[in-house]
Amino acid sequence: MRYLIPLLLLAAPLHAEAPMIEGATAQPSGDSWRVSVTLRHPDTGWDHYADGWRVELPDGTVLATRVLAHPHETEQPFTRSQSGIRIPAGTTEVRIRARCLVDGWSEETQALNLP
């Protein structure tokens, strides 16, 4: 029995912190938008890193997803942008949600008011 607990702990998934959204901006560009998001996450390398963020309407409709193709363990926090995002006319707020390779999409979102 005394060996069972350590084995169970080894089998349990390790969950790190969810990626923190430290800031986000949106700029109109013609009939689309450029969104920049600053994330912080304790990336440990290719097996565990913040691997994306997305722009959502308040009802959860996904407008755009920015895939982050590599870890940023030596660049924290870091900012990445995406252009060409179509946001419906009259929208005054979108939500930003971050993703971690291991833990998936965060339950938390950050509101971003549109200028």
KOLKEVEX-422845 format. One record per residue (C-alpha): residue number from 1; residue in one letter; x, y, z; chain. Coordinates in Angstrom, 3 decimals, always signed. Example, Ala and Ser with C-alpha at 12.3 -4.5 7.8 and 13.67 -1.06 7.14 Angstrom:
# KOLKEVEX-422845
<site><pos>1</pos><code>A</code><u>+12.300</u><v>-4.500</v><w>+7.800</w><unit>A</unit></site>
<site><pos>2</pos><code>S</code><u>+13.670</u><v>-1.060</v><w>+7.140</w><unit>A</unit></site>
//
This chain:
# KOLKEVEX-422845
<site><pos>1</pos><code>M</code><u>+0.000</u><v>+0.000</v><w>+0.000</w><unit>A</unit></site>
<site><pos>2</pos><code>R</code><u>+2.803</u><v>+2.439</v><w>+0.810</w><unit>A</unit></site>
<site><pos>3</pos><code>Y</code><u>+4.046</u><v>+2.165</v><w>-2.817</w><unit>A</unit></site>
<site><pos>4</pos><code>L</code><u>+0.613</u><v>+2.791</v><w>-4.262</w><unit>A</unit></site>
<site><pos>5</pos><code>I</code><u>+0.425</u><v>+6.494</v><w>-3.366</w><unit>A</unit></site>
<site><pos>6</pos><code>P</code><u>+3.703</u><v>+7.482</v><w>-5.088</w><unit>A</unit></site>
<site><pos>7</pos><code>L</code><u>+2.641</u><v>+5.505</v><w>-8.161</w><unit>A</unit></site>
<site><pos>8</pos><code>L</code><u>-0.705</u><v>+7.282</v><w>-8.233</w><unit>A</unit></site>
<site><pos>9</pos><code>L</code><u>+1.029</u><v>+10.648</v><w>-7.980</w><unit>A</unit></site>
<site><pos>10</pos><code>L</code><u>+3.265</u><v>+9.760</v><w>-10.923</w><unit>A</unit></site>
<site><pos>11</pos><code>A</code><u>+0.241</u><v>+8.742</v><w>-12.987</w><unit>A</unit></site>
<site><pos>12</pos><code>A</code><u>-1.685</u><v>+11.959</v><w>-12.241</w><unit>A</unit></site>
<site><pos>13</pos><code>P</code><u>-1.440</u><v>+14.628</v><w>-14.938</w><unit>A</unit></site>
<site><pos>14</pos><code>L</code><u>+0.657</u><v>+17.640</v><w>-14.037</w><unit>A</unit></site>
<site><pos>15</pos><code>H</code><u>-1.137</u><v>+20.918</v><w>-14.549</w><unit>A</unit></site>
<site><pos>16</pos><code>A</code><u>+0.814</u><v>+24.118</v><w>-14.742</w><unit>A</unit></site>
<site><pos>17</pos><code>E</code><u>-0.568</u><v>+27.582</v><w>-14.594</w><unit>A</unit></site>
<site><pos>18</pos><code>A</code><u>-2.892</u><v>+28.563</v><w>-17.389</w><unit>A</unit></site>
<site><pos>19</pos><code>P</code><u>-1.390</u><v>+31.127</v><w>-19.738</w><unit>A</unit></site>
<site><pos>20</pos><code>M</code><u>-1.903</u><v>+34.616</v><w>-18.298</w><unit>A</unit></site>
<site><pos>21</pos><code>I</code><u>-3.162</u><v>+37.264</v><w>-20.676</w><unit>A</unit></site>
<site><pos>22</pos><code>E</code><u>-1.186</u><v>+40.318</v><w>-19.619</w><unit>A</unit></site>
<site><pos>23</pos><code>G</code><u>-2.615</u><v>+42.616</v><w>-22.243</w><unit>A</unit></site>
<site><pos>24</pos><code>A</code><u>-4.358</u><v>+42.853</v><w>-25.585</w><unit>A</unit></site>
<site><pos>25</pos><code>T</code><u>-4.990</u><v>+45.543</v><w>-28.168</w><unit>A</unit></site>
<site><pos>26</pos><code>A</code><u>-7.133</u><v>+45.773</v><w>-31.290</w><unit>A</unit></site>
<site><pos>27</pos><code>Q</code><u>-6.653</u><v>+48.137</v><w>-34.206</w><unit>A</unit></site>
<site><pos>28</pos><code>P</code><u>-9.006</u><v>+48.513</v><w>-37.146</w><unit>A</unit></site>
<site><pos>29</pos><code>S</code><u>-7.394</u><v>+47.991</v><w>-40.535</w><unit>A</unit></site>
<site><pos>30</pos><code>G</code><u>-9.786</u><v>+48.570</v><w>-43.417</w><unit>A</unit></site>
<site><pos>31</pos><code>D</code><u>-12.673</u><v>+46.163</v><w>-42.975</w><unit>A</unit></site>
<site><pos>32</pos><code>S</code><u>-10.784</u><v>+43.868</v><w>-40.570</w><unit>A</unit></site>
<site><pos>33</pos><code>W</code><u>-8.813</u><v>+44.113</v><w>-37.332</w><unit>A</unit></site>
<site><pos>34</pos><code>R</code><u>-5.281</u><v>+43.462</v><w>-36.067</w><unit>A</unit></site>
<site><pos>35</pos><code>V</code><u>-5.242</u><v>+41.973</v><w>-32.558</w><unit>A</unit></site>
<site><pos>36</pos><code>S</code><u>-2.088</u><v>+41.738</v><w>-30.443</w><unit>A</unit></site>
<site><pos>37</pos><code>V</code><u>-1.989</u><v>+39.628</v><w>-27.272</w><unit>A</unit></site>
<site><pos>38</pos><code>T</code><u>+0.693</u><v>+39.515</v><w>-24.583</w><unit>A</unit></site>
<site><pos>39</pos><code>L</code><u>+0.935</u><v>+36.178</v><w>-22.740</w><unit>A</unit></site>
<site><pos>40</pos><code>R</code><u>+2.925</u><v>+34.879</v><w>-19.796</w><unit>A</unit></site>
<site><pos>41</pos><code>H</code><u>+3.269</u><v>+31.143</v><w>-19.163</w><unit>A</unit></site>
<site><pos>42</pos><code>P</code><u>+5.928</u><v>+28.994</v><w>-17.470</w><unit>A</unit></site>
<site><pos>43</pos><code>D</code><u>+6.931</u><v>+27.300</v><w>-20.749</w><unit>A</unit></site>
<site><pos>44</pos><code>T</code><u>+9.293</u><v>+24.387</v><w>-20.139</w><unit>A</unit></site>
<site><pos>45</pos><code>G</code><u>+10.073</u><v>+23.481</v><w>-23.754</w><unit>A</unit></site>
<site><pos>46</pos><code>W</code><u>+8.424</u><v>+21.562</v><w>-26.576</w><unit>A</unit></site>
<site><pos>47</pos><code>D</code><u>+6.406</u><v>+19.334</v><w>-24.234</w><unit>A</unit></site>
<site><pos>48</pos><code>H</code><u>+4.667</u><v>+22.167</v><w>-22.372</w><unit>A</unit></site>
<site><pos>49</pos><code>Y</code><u>+4.114</u><v>+25.702</v><w>-23.629</w><unit>A</unit></site>
<site><pos>50</pos><code>A</code><u>+1.446</u><v>+28.305</v><w>-24.379</w><unit>A</unit></site>
<site><pos>51</pos><code>D</code><u>+0.450</u><v>+27.294</v><w>-27.895</w><unit>A</unit></site>
<site><pos>52</pos><code>G</code><u>-2.258</u><v>+29.742</v><w>-28.869</w><unit>A</unit></site>
<site><pos>53</pos><code>W</code><u>-4.889</u><v>+32.348</v><w>-28.243</w><unit>A</unit></site>
<site><pos>54</pos><code>R</code><u>-8.201</u><v>+33.159</v><w>-29.857</w><unit>A</unit></site>
<site><pos>55</pos><code>V</code><u>-10.648</u><v>+36.011</v><w>-30.291</w><unit>A</unit></site>
<site><pos>56</pos><code>E</code><u>-14.259</u><v>+35.274</v><w>-29.354</w><unit>A</unit></site>
<site><pos>57</pos><code>L</code><u>-17.509</u><v>+37.168</v><w>-29.277</w><unit>A</unit></site>
<site><pos>58</pos><code>P</code><u>-19.069</u><v>+37.443</v><w>-25.795</w><unit>A</unit></site>
<site><pos>59</pos><code>D</code><u>-21.386</u><v>+34.516</v><w>-26.703</w><unit>A</unit></site>
<site><pos>60</pos><code>G</code><u>-18.360</u><v>+32.256</v><w>-27.328</w><unit>A</unit></site>
<site><pos>61</pos><code>T</code><u>-18.346</u><v>+32.402</v><w>-31.136</w><unit>A</unit></site>
<site><pos>62</pos><code>V</code><u>-14.712</u><v>+32.031</v><w>-32.241</w><unit>A</unit></site>
<site><pos>63</pos><code>L</code><u>-13.640</u><v>+34.723</v><w>-34.721</w><unit>A</unit></site>
<site><pos>64</pos><code>A</code><u>-9.939</u><v>+33.881</v><w>-35.049</w><unit>A</unit></site>
<site><pos>65</pos><code>T</code><u>-7.294</u><v>+31.578</v><w>-33.614</w><unit>A</unit></site>
<site><pos>66</pos><code>R</code><u>-3.588</u><v>+32.426</v><w>-33.414</w><unit>A</unit></site>
<site><pos>67</pos><code>V</code><u>-1.454</u><v>+29.276</v><w>-33.238</w><unit>A</unit></site>
<site><pos>68</pos><code>L</code><u>+1.891</u><v>+29.630</v><w>-31.450</w><unit>A</unit></site>
<site><pos>69</pos><code>A</code><u>+4.206</u><v>+27.107</v><w>-33.064</w><unit>A</unit></site>
<site><pos>70</pos><code>H</code><u>+7.049</u><v>+26.987</v><w>-30.542</w><unit>A</unit></site>
<site><pos>71</pos><code>P</code><u>+7.808</u><v>+27.531</v><w>-26.839</w><unit>A</unit></site>
<site><pos>72</pos><code>H</code><u>+8.902</u><v>+30.889</v><w>-25.440</w><unit>A</unit></site>
<site><pos>73</pos><code>E</code><u>+10.701</u><v>+29.771</v><w>-22.289</w><unit>A</unit></site>
<site><pos>74</pos><code>T</code><u>+13.323</u><v>+32.543</v><w>-22.556</w><unit>A</unit></site>
<site><pos>75</pos><code>E</code><u>+10.921</u><v>+35.259</v><w>-23.755</w><unit>A</unit></site>
<site><pos>76</pos><code>Q</code><u>+8.380</u><v>+36.017</v><w>-21.047</w><unit>A</unit></site>
<site><pos>77</pos><code>P</code><u>+6.036</u><v>+37.715</v><w>-21.377</w><unit>A</unit></site>
<site><pos>78</pos><code>F</code><u>+5.734</u><v>+37.684</v><w>-25.170</w><unit>A</unit></site>
<site><pos>79</pos><code>T</code><u>+3.407</u><v>+39.377</v><w>-27.650</w><unit>A</unit></site>
<site><pos>80</pos><code>R</code><u>+2.075</u><v>+37.986</v><w>-30.912</w><unit>A</unit></site>
<site><pos>81</pos><code>S</code><u>-0.378</u><v>+39.535</v><w>-33.366</w><unit>A</unit></site>
<site><pos>82</pos><code>Q</code><u>-2.811</u><v>+38.446</v><w>-36.012</w><unit>A</unit></site>
<site><pos>83</pos><code>S</code><u>-4.249</u><v>+40.591</v><w>-38.796</w><unit>A</unit></site>
<site><pos>84</pos><code>G</code><u>-7.280</u><v>+40.160</v><w>-41.017</w><unit>A</unit></site>
<site><pos>85</pos><code>I</code><u>-9.693</u><v>+39.318</v><w>-38.210</w><unit>A</unit></site>
<site><pos>86</pos><code>R</code><u>-13.309</u><v>+39.932</v><w>-39.228</w><unit>A</unit></site>
<site><pos>87</pos><code>I</code><u>-15.345</u><v>+41.328</v><w>-36.353</w><unit>A</unit></site>
<site><pos>88</pos><code>P</code><u>-19.053</u><v>+41.956</v><w>-36.971</w><unit>A</unit></site>
<site><pos>89</pos><code>A</code><u>-20.017</u><v>+45.620</v><w>-37.347</w><unit>A</unit></site>
<site><pos>90</pos><code>G</code><u>-21.352</u><v>+47.140</v><w>-34.143</w><unit>A</unit></site>
<site><pos>91</pos><code>T</code><u>-19.344</u><v>+44.821</v><w>-31.877</w><unit>A</unit></site>
<site><pos>92</pos><code>T</code><u>-17.943</u><v>+46.805</v><w>-28.951</w><unit>A</unit></site>
<site><pos>93</pos><code>E</code><u>-16.185</u><v>+44.006</v><w>-27.051</w><unit>A</unit></site>
<site><pos>94</pos><code>V</code><u>-14.470</u><v>+40.715</v><w>-27.816</w><unit>A</unit></site>
<site><pos>95</pos><code>R</code><u>-12.943</u><v>+38.135</v><w>-25.495</w><unit>A</unit></site>
<site><pos>96</pos><code>I</code><u>-9.428</u><v>+36.730</v><w>-25.609</w><unit>A</unit></site>
<site><pos>97</pos><code>R</code><u>-8.850</u><v>+33.119</v><w>-24.497</w><unit>A</unit></site>
<site><pos>98</pos><code>A</code><u>-5.391</u><v>+31.499</v><w>-24.206</w><unit>A</unit></site>
<site><pos>99</pos><code>R</code><u>-4.342</u><v>+27.899</v><w>-24.672</w><unit>A</unit></site>
<site><pos>100</pos><code>C</code><u>-1.612</u><v>+25.683</v><w>-23.232</w><unit>A</unit></site>
<site><pos>101</pos><code>L</code><u>-0.351</u><v>+22.589</v><w>-25.071</w><unit>A</unit></site>
<site><pos>102</pos><code>V</code><u>-0.903</u><v>+20.401</v><w>-21.980</w><unit>A</unit></site>
<site><pos>103</pos><code>D</code><u>-3.934</u><v>+21.931</v><w>-20.296</w><unit>A</unit></site>
<site><pos>104</pos><code>G</code><u>-5.932</u><v>+23.100</v><w>-23.318</w><unit>A</unit></site>
<site><pos>105</pos><code>W</code><u>-8.078</u><v>+26.221</v><w>-23.556</w><unit>A</unit></site>
<site><pos>106</pos><code>S</code><u>-8.330</u><v>+28.306</v><w>-20.405</w><unit>A</unit></site>
<site><pos>107</pos><code>E</code><u>-11.738</u><v>+28.708</v><w>-18.839</w><unit>A</unit></site>
<site><pos>108</pos><code>E</code><u>-10.914</u><v>+32.358</v><w>-18.174</w><unit>A</unit></site>
<site><pos>109</pos><code>T</code><u>-11.194</u><v>+35.047</v><w>-20.835</w><unit>A</unit></site>
<site><pos>110</pos><code>Q</code><u>-10.130</u><v>+38.655</v><w>-20.899</w><unit>A</unit></site>
<site><pos>111</pos><code>A</code><u>-12.470</u><v>+41.323</v><w>-22.222</w><unit>A</unit></site>
<site><pos>112</pos><code>L</code><u>-11.074</u><v>+43.595</v><w>-24.917</w><unit>A</unit></site>
<site><pos>113</pos><code>N</code><u>-13.023</u><v>+46.776</v><w>-25.659</w><unit>A</unit></site>
<site><pos>114</pos><code>L</code><u>-12.863</u><v>+47.820</v><w>-29.280</w><unit>A</unit></site>
<site><pos>115</pos><code>P</code><u>-11.994</u><v>+51.438</v><w>-30.082</w><unit>A</unit></site>
//
